[in-house]
Amino acid sequence: MAFRTGILGQKLGMTQIFTATGDRAPVTAIQAGPCVVVDKLTPDKHGYAAVKLGFGEKPLRNTKKPELGLFKKTGLAPQRFVREVRVEAADLDKYEVGKPVALDAVFKPMTFIDVTGRTKGKGYQGVMKRHHMPGFRATHGTHEFFRHGGSIGCRLTPGRVHRGKRMSGHMGDVKATVQNLVLVEIDNENNLLLVQGSIPGAKNGYVIVRNAKKKAGVQAKFRSYAEQQEKSKNPMKASKAGAGAAKKPAGGAKPAAKK
């Protein structure tokens, strides 16, 4: 099993760039650094090979004592976002504790990546928004029962509500990974990654960026404007010009007028 290298970052928001063909493409900017190496985990001591990365600084008053001891040992300021990234045992020598990780050493432009983060929290929601239930009919005789979830019981046997029943509750704020996003550009000076695709979470949320698992080593490319505007094969979605044109009979002969 080949482990994927990665890096930590913070979602900044959306912007736009122009390709070599003049097409405008929407992208999301990720502040991916500077990420410093907090610690290295070796197979001899920990049973597996990994690199512990840190991103962003936080005050001492918000740092727990076990974490503070680790940062003091390495001589680093307390890091706000710390995660482990699995690497090959032979690649541990490429990382040095206390030194930042260069973006171009981990990623290459126009390749696929996977981004992991926490989705936006929606609070406590009902069954219609959370599970897309249709609700009750709004006809005569229905009172205060339009958006309810309906019956949840199972009678005497088993006499309880089954685990995993779709009901109202907390929505969002869960760990999610979006795969096969296109890494368009890498700005090493400003530690920025420009990504085309949907990134989980809100602005200023912390994310983990890894090389793609399903499309590792595959070269990505933009879809041109002509490809995006290609007509659909569905006749119901034809353009106005095609839909308004009258169909001609086979062979180009016009039908004879009835007398």
Backbone torsions as a table, in degrees:
resi	resn	phi	psi	omega
1	MET	NA	124.5	179.8
2	ALA	-93.0	122.4	-179.8
3	PHE	-81.8	145.2	-177.8
4	ARG	-94.6	133.9	175.3
5	THR	-75.8	158.9	-178.7
6	GLY	-160.3	-176.1	-178.0
7	ILE	-155.9	161.6	-179.9
8	LEU	-98.9	155.7	-179.9
9	GLY	-164.2	-177.9	-179.3
10	GLN	-134.2	130.4	-179.2
11	LYS	-74.5	122.5	-178.2
12	LEU	-94.8	-39.8	-177.3
13	GLY	144.8	-172.1	-174.9
14	MET	-101.4	153.0	173.7
15	THR	-151.0	-164.7	-178.5
16	GLN	-143.5	152.3	176.3
17	ILE	-134.7	167.0	177.9
18	PHE	-117.8	130.8	-178.4
19	THR	-79.8	178.2	-179.8
20	ALA	-66.6	-25.0	179.0
21	THR	-87.7	0.5	179.0
22	GLY	90.8	3.1	178.7
23	ASP	-79.4	143.6	177.2
24	ARG	-92.1	132.6	-177.3
25	ALA	-127.8	129.8	174.6
26	PRO	-77.8	136.7	180.0
27	VAL	-136.9	162.0	176.1
28	THR	-113.6	131.5	-179.4
29	ALA	-91.1	132.8	177.7
30	ILE	-120.8	123.8	175.0
31	GLN	-80.8	95.6	-173.1
32	ALA	-104.8	55.6	176.6
33	GLY	151.3	172.2	3.3
34	PRO	-75.1	130.7	175.5
35	CYS	-100.6	121.6	-178.1
36	VAL	-103.0	151.8	177.7
37	VAL	-84.2	113.0	-178.9
38	VAL	-83.1	-40.4	-177.0
39	ASP	-160.2	158.6	175.5
40	LYS	-120.4	133.9	-179.9
41	LEU	-107.9	123.8	-174.6
42	THR	-105.9	153.8	177.9
43	PRO	-63.7	-30.5	-178.5
44	ASP	-68.9	-36.3	-175.8
45	LYS	-97.5	-38.1	-173.9
46	HIS	-111.4	-11.9	179.3
47	GLY	92.8	-7.5	177.5
48	TYR	-156.2	164.8	-178.4
49	ALA	-104.6	127.1	179.8
50	ALA	-158.5	163.4	177.5
51	VAL	-122.3	128.8	177.2
52	LYS	-94.1	115.4	-177.1
53	LEU	-104.7	151.3	177.7
54	GLY	-129.2	142.1	-178.9
55	PHE	-137.0	129.9	177.5
56	GLY	77.4	143.9	179.8
57	GLU	-100.4	153.1	176.5
58	LYS	-137.5	158.3	-176.7
59	PRO	-65.8	159.2	179.0
60	LEU	-66.0	-32.5	-177.0
61	ARG	-67.4	-19.8	179.5
62	ASN	-99.8	9.0	-177.1
63	THR	-103.4	131.4	177.2
64	LYS	-73.3	155.1	-175.0
65	LYS	-63.1	-42.7	177.1
66	PRO	-61.0	-39.1	177.6
67	GLU	-68.3	-38.5	-179.3
68	LEU	-63.3	-35.0	178.1
69	GLY	-65.9	-37.3	178.0
70	LEU	-67.0	-41.9	-179.3
71	PHE	-69.2	-36.0	177.6
72	LYS	-66.2	-35.9	-179.7
73	LYS	-66.3	-35.5	179.9
74	THR	-90.5	-9.1	179.6
75	GLY	75.4	27.5	-179.3
76	LEU	-109.3	156.7	172.1
77	ALA	-72.7	151.5	179.3
78	PRO	-58.2	131.4	-178.5
79	GLN	-96.9	140.0	-176.6
80	ARG	-78.0	-37.6	-175.7
81	PHE	-124.4	111.3	-175.6
82	VAL	-124.1	127.2	177.9
83	ARG	-144.3	156.3	176.4
84	GLU	-95.1	142.7	177.1
85	VAL	-126.4	119.4	-179.1
86	ARG	-70.1	137.2	177.5
87	VAL	-137.2	169.5	174.5
88	GLU	-72.5	148.0	-178.8
89	ALA	-61.9	-31.4	-179.8
90	ALA	-73.9	-17.1	-178.1
91	ASP	-93.5	1.4	-179.3
92	LEU	-66.1	-29.6	-179.2
93	ASP	-68.9	-16.8	179.3
94	LYS	-75.0	-17.6	-178.0
95	TYR	-106.2	140.0	179.2
96	GLU	-123.5	129.0	-177.2
97	VAL	-62.2	131.3	179.8
98	GLY	91.4	-5.9	-178.4
99	LYS	-106.2	145.6	178.0
100	PRO	-74.3	159.5	179.9
101	VAL	-101.9	127.4	179.5
102	ALA	-76.2	140.5	-178.0
103	LEU	-68.1	-40.3	-178.0
104	ASP	-69.4	-14.8	175.9
105	ALA	-81.9	-12.7	-178.0
106	VAL	-109.8	-41.4	-174.7
107	PHE	-122.1	162.5	172.9
108	LYS	-128.5	142.2	-179.4
109	PRO	-65.9	155.1	-179.3
110	MET	58.9	44.2	172.2
111	THR	-127.8	171.8	-178.2
112	PHE	-95.6	142.7	179.3
113	ILE	-134.9	163.3	173.4
114	ASP	-118.1	133.3	-177.1
115	VAL	-118.8	129.2	179.8
116	THR	-115.9	132.2	178.4
117	GLY	-160.1	-174.3	178.4
118	ARG	-104.8	132.2	-176.9
119	THR	-70.8	168.4	178.9
120	LYS	-67.4	136.7	177.4
121	GLY	-80.5	132.2	-179.3
122	LYS	-105.2	-2.5	-179.1
123	GLY	77.4	-159.8	179.5
124	TYR	-85.2	121.1	-176.0
125	GLN	-126.6	157.9	178.8
126	GLY	-83.6	-178.9	-174.3
127	VAL	-72.2	-25.7	-178.5
128	MET	-71.6	-39.9	179.0
129	LYS	-83.9	-35.1	-175.3
130	ARG	-79.3	-39.2	-175.8
131	HIS	-121.6	6.7	177.0
132	HIS	59.9	38.6	175.9
133	MET	-75.0	151.4	-174.9
134	PRO	-76.4	-20.7	-175.3
135	GLY	83.1	179.5	-177.4
136	PHE	-93.2	160.5	-177.6
137	ARG	-70.6	138.4	-178.8
138	ALA	-95.5	65.7	-179.5
139	THR	-118.3	-174.2	-179.1
140	HIS	-64.1	137.7	178.2
141	GLY	93.2	-5.9	179.0
142	THR	-98.2	122.0	-177.2
143	HIS	-130.6	127.3	173.3
144	GLU	52.7	33.7	-177.2
145	PHE	-137.7	27.0	-173.3
146	PHE	-78.2	-35.6	-173.9
147	ARG	-116.9	22.8	-179.1
148	HIS	-81.7	163.3	-179.3
149	GLY	-86.2	-12.9	179.7
150	GLY	86.8	-164.2	-176.2
151	SER	-69.7	142.7	179.6
152	ILE	-125.4	-4.9	-174.4
153	GLY	-89.5	172.9	-179.7
154	CYS	-129.9	30.5	-180.0
155	ARG	61.2	-152.7	-173.9
156	LEU	-70.9	-35.3	179.3
157	THR	-114.7	119.4	5.2
158	PRO	-86.7	-0.8	178.0
159	GLY	74.9	25.6	179.8
160	ARG	-154.3	170.2	176.8
161	VAL	-92.1	129.0	-178.0
162	HIS	-66.3	148.0	178.0
163	ARG	-66.4	136.6	179.8
164	GLY	87.0	11.8	178.3
165	LYS	-62.9	134.5	-179.0
166	ARG	-74.6	110.0	-177.9
167	MET	-138.6	177.0	176.6
168	SER	-70.0	154.1	-179.7
169	GLY	168.5	-166.2	-177.7
170	HIS	-70.3	134.4	-176.1
171	MET	-123.1	137.2	178.5
172	GLY	82.5	-169.0	179.4
173	ASP	58.8	48.2	178.3
174	VAL	-125.4	159.3	178.5
175	LYS	-73.4	129.7	-178.1
176	ALA	-141.3	148.1	178.5
177	THR	-125.2	127.7	175.8
178	VAL	-106.5	123.2	-173.9
179	GLN	-99.9	160.1	171.0
180	ASN	59.4	45.2	171.0
181	LEU	-86.6	151.3	-176.2
182	VAL	-93.7	121.1	173.9
183	LEU	-85.4	105.6	-171.5
184	VAL	-80.4	-55.5	-175.7
185	GLU	-136.9	156.3	176.9
186	ILE	-126.7	122.1	177.7
187	ASP	-107.8	97.8	-176.0
188	ASN	-70.2	-32.0	-177.5
189	GLU	-67.8	-41.9	-179.0
190	ASN	-100.0	3.8	179.7
191	ASN	56.1	50.0	-178.0
192	LEU	-117.4	143.7	171.7
193	LEU	-119.5	129.6	176.5
194	LEU	-105.2	116.7	-171.2
195	VAL	-119.3	136.1	175.0
196	GLN	-100.5	118.0	-178.3
197	GLY	136.5	175.7	-176.4
198	SER	-85.5	126.4	179.3
199	ILE	-110.4	129.5	-176.6
200	PRO	-67.0	148.5	175.5
201	GLY	98.6	171.1	179.0
202	ALA	-92.3	-179.7	177.6
203	LYS	-63.8	146.6	-179.5
204	ASN	69.1	12.0	175.6
205	GLY	-82.3	148.0	-179.0
206	TYR	-85.2	139.4	-177.4
207	VAL	-134.8	161.7	173.7
208	ILE	-116.8	122.6	-177.3
209	VAL	-107.3	123.4	179.3
210	ARG	-127.3	160.6	171.8
211	ASN	-66.7	146.6	-173.4
212	ALA	-60.9	143.0	178.9
213	LYS	-86.2	-40.9	-176.2
214	LYS	-87.1	-28.3	-177.7
215	LYS	-121.1	49.5	179.8
216	ALA	-71.0	127.7	178.4
217	GLY	80.3	3.0	-180.0
218	VAL	-87.6	133.4	179.2
219	GLN	-80.3	129.2	-179.3
220	ALA	-93.0	161.6	177.9
221	LYS	-152.0	155.8	178.2
222	PHE	-79.2	147.2	168.9
223	ARG	-85.0	125.9	-178.3
224	SER	-67.6	166.5	-179.6
225	TYR	-64.6	-35.6	179.2
226	ALA	-65.5	-36.8	179.0
227	GLU	-69.3	-35.3	179.2
228	GLN	-71.4	-29.8	-178.9
229	GLN	-93.2	14.4	179.8
230	GLU	-63.2	137.4	-177.0
231	LYS	-66.6	143.8	178.5
232	SER	-75.1	148.4	177.9
233	LYS	-79.1	-10.8	178.7
234	ASN	-75.6	120.7	-178.6
235	PRO	-65.2	-23.4	178.7
236	MET	-73.0	-16.5	-179.2
237	LYS	-111.3	22.8	-179.3
238	ALA	-69.9	161.2	-180.0
239	SER	-70.0	165.6	-178.5
240	LYS	-64.2	-35.8	-179.7
241	ALA	-66.8	-41.6	179.6
242	GLY	-72.3	-35.1	-178.2
243	ALA	-74.0	-29.9	-177.3
244	GLY	-82.1	-19.1	-178.7
245	ALA	-72.7	137.0	-179.8
246	ALA	-76.9	143.1	178.9
247	LYS	-76.2	131.7	178.8
248	LYS	-90.8	145.4	178.0
249	PRO	-69.0	163.1	-177.9
250	ALA	-63.0	142.2	178.3
251	GLY	82.2	-4.9	177.2
252	GLY	78.5	1.4	-179.3
253	ALA	-83.0	137.6	178.8
254	LYS	-84.1	140.7	179.6
255	PRO	-67.0	143.1	-178.8
256	ALA	-70.2	139.4	-179.8
257	ALA	-74.0	138.7	178.9
258	LYS	-79.1	139.3	178.6
259	LYS	-97.5	NA	NA
